[in-house]
Amino acid sequence: MTEPPKSGGAGFAGAVAGVFEVFRQERKGVAFEHAGSVVAPDETFARAYAHEQYGRRGESAALWVVPRGSILEVEDFVDELNRNYHRVDGYSLKAKLAEARGRASATPSPS
């Protein structure tokens, strides 16, 4: 009795499939965008699957195929100056100016 393939039924005897993220460039000079994912046992198959899925009809000028585990996530964006540029009403200078004026008036002037 043989063991079923570990790649989700794709028929790769003993191969462990991995997830690869695919980024595509629609035409030269345009930024790459995430196109989707492919499941493949190695980089060679991932490249072939990505090309077949996202490039065989000429809809992509270039493809990047990256193992999902190689993508680094950046979560900590420290805002030391407490700036919020993503507010709907824009960047408020009134509070910052008032705070700066308060600090300026609190420091003794040199005589």
C-alpha positions as CSV (number, residue, x, y, z in Angstrom):
1,M,0.0,0.0,0.0
2,T,1.5,3.4,-1.0
3,E,1.2,6.6,0.9
4,P,-0.9,9.4,-0.7
5,P,1.2,12.3,-2.0
6,K,1.8,15.1,0.5
7,S,1.3,17.9,-2.0
8,G,-2.5,18.0,-1.8
9,G,-3.1,15.4,-4.6
10,A,-0.9,16.9,-7.3
11,G,0.9,13.6,-7.8
12,F,4.4,14.5,-6.5
13,A,5.4,11.3,-4.7
14,G,6.9,12.3,-1.3
15,A,7.1,16.0,-2.2
16,V,6.0,18.6,0.3
17,A,4.3,21.5,-1.4
18,G,4.9,25.1,-0.5
19,V,3.1,28.3,-1.2
20,F,4.7,30.8,-3.5
21,E,3.5,34.4,-3.8
22,V,3.4,35.8,-7.4
23,F,3.8,39.4,-8.2
24,R,3.3,40.6,-11.8
25,Q,4.3,43.6,-13.8
26,E,1.6,44.5,-16.4
27,R,4.1,46.4,-18.6
28,K,7.6,47.6,-18.3
29,G,8.0,50.7,-16.0
30,V,4.9,49.9,-14.0
31,A,5.0,48.8,-10.4
32,F,4.7,45.1,-9.5
33,E,1.4,44.1,-8.0
34,H,0.4,40.9,-6.1
35,A,-1.2,38.6,-8.5
36,G,-1.9,35.6,-6.3
37,S,-0.4,32.4,-5.0
38,V,0.6,29.0,-6.4
39,V,1.3,25.8,-4.6
40,A,4.3,23.9,-5.8
41,P,6.8,21.4,-4.5
42,D,9.8,23.6,-5.4
43,E,10.9,26.8,-7.1
44,T,11.1,25.2,-10.6
45,F,7.5,24.1,-10.5
46,A,6.4,27.4,-8.9
47,R,8.0,29.4,-11.7
48,A,6.3,27.2,-14.3
49,Y,2.9,27.4,-12.5
50,A,3.2,31.2,-12.2
51,H,4.1,31.6,-15.8
52,E,1.2,29.4,-16.9
53,Q,-1.3,31.1,-14.6
54,Y,-0.2,34.8,-14.9
55,G,1.9,35.1,-18.0
56,R,1.0,32.7,-20.8
57,R,-1.5,35.0,-22.5
58,G,0.9,38.0,-22.5
59,E,-0.9,39.8,-19.6
60,S,2.4,40.2,-17.7
61,A,5.7,41.7,-18.8
62,A,7.5,40.2,-15.8
63,L,6.8,38.0,-12.8
64,W,8.4,37.6,-9.3
65,V,7.8,34.3,-7.6
66,V,8.7,34.3,-3.9
67,P,8.3,31.6,-1.3
68,R,5.8,32.8,1.2
69,G,8.2,32.2,4.1
70,S,10.7,34.6,2.6
71,I,8.4,37.6,2.8
72,L,9.1,39.8,5.8
73,E,6.2,41.6,7.5
74,V,6.9,45.1,9.0
75,E,4.3,45.9,11.6
76,D,6.0,48.4,14.0
77,F,5.9,51.9,12.7
78,V,7.1,54.0,15.6
79,D,5.9,57.6,15.4
80,E,8.1,59.5,17.8
81,L,6.7,62.9,16.9
82,N,3.1,61.7,17.1
83,R,2.3,62.8,13.6
84,N,-0.8,61.5,12.0
85,Y,-0.8,62.1,8.2
86,H,-3.7,59.8,7.6
87,R,-6.3,61.8,9.3
88,V,-9.3,62.8,7.2
89,D,-9.0,66.5,8.2
90,G,-5.3,66.6,7.3
91,Y,-2.3,67.3,9.5
92,S,-3.2,69.6,12.3
93,L,-0.6,72.3,13.0
94,K,-2.5,74.2,15.6
95,A,-1.8,71.9,18.5
96,K,1.9,71.6,17.5
97,L,2.3,75.4,17.3
98,A,0.6,75.9,20.6
99,E,2.9,73.4,22.2
100,A,6.0,74.9,20.6
101,R,4.9,78.4,21.8
102,G,4.3,77.1,25.3
103,R,7.8,75.6,25.4
104,A,9.4,78.8,24.0
105,S,7.7,81.0,26.6
106,A,8.6,78.5,29.4
107,T,12.4,78.7,28.7
108,P,14.1,81.7,30.4
109,S,15.6,84.1,27.9
110,P,19.3,84.7,28.1
111,S,20.2,88.1,29.6
